[in-house]
């Protein structure tokens, strides 16, 4: 919580300085630092419930974050821009999930292919780090595009002239309700895929019939949900009521994806933490079995 609260204080201070100076660099730096702090706060939250420090150190996490940030600049940004320029914003929104999720999984899957971090908890850790790298670089990029009105208009028209207030509002919304989706999507996909591949004996499982269909299904699911989430932003271009409902959907999706991530990740909660972590992070079947045993002992 201290990292989260510190990030909030930093964000408020940075926004006040940006409001006073109008410097885009201040807003970009504020977004970078605040987003980094929030990412680290969530990672510490997950690490304490899954003992991630036992399987992955800080240096590999930072390396994965930096590598994914580079992939965002080199791959995702250019491909998204090319699709929008060629086929239009609606097509770009429909394909963005497939492009961005592939970019975020590129580094974790490459490491896995070379025999590194095959442990399910390690897969979750590096997938979260990849999502963090994506979120941090995207939040920083949007600080510039929001301030200069250089980003795409999701309704296909001209981008409205930005104000200091609109930039601050957009960035605060992005930091707390948009970017967290990136590590939740990638974390959920990895929590399912890495566990299945582990259960069915990596590396044979990745090339065989067992494990891979479920893993591919989880990855495809987050790609589709990601594209639907972004496409929903264009639903209310001509109808304020539809726009509001689409916004509510995106708010609810953040909560739903966290719950899905927890359900998938808790299957890898290590034995030494069973009974220490909250019930929500105890494997479901084990929790039921333990409760049944407790009732039997009472009888």
Protein Blocks (a to p, Z undefined) as FASTA:
>chain_A
ZZmmmmmmmmmmmmmmmmmnopaklmmmmmmmmmmmmmmmmmmmmmmmnommlmocfklm
mmmmmmmmmmmmmmmmmmmmmmmmmnojklmmmmmmmmmmmmmmmmmmmmmmnopakbfk
lmmmmmmmmmmmmmmmmmmmmmmmmmnopaccfkopacddddfklmmmmmmmmmmmmmmm
mmmmmmmmmmmmmmmmmmnopaklmmmmnhjlmmmmmmmmmmmmmmmmmmmmmmmmmomk
lmmmmmmmmmmmmmmmmmmmmmmmmmmocfklgokacfklgcfklmmmmmmmmmmmmZZ
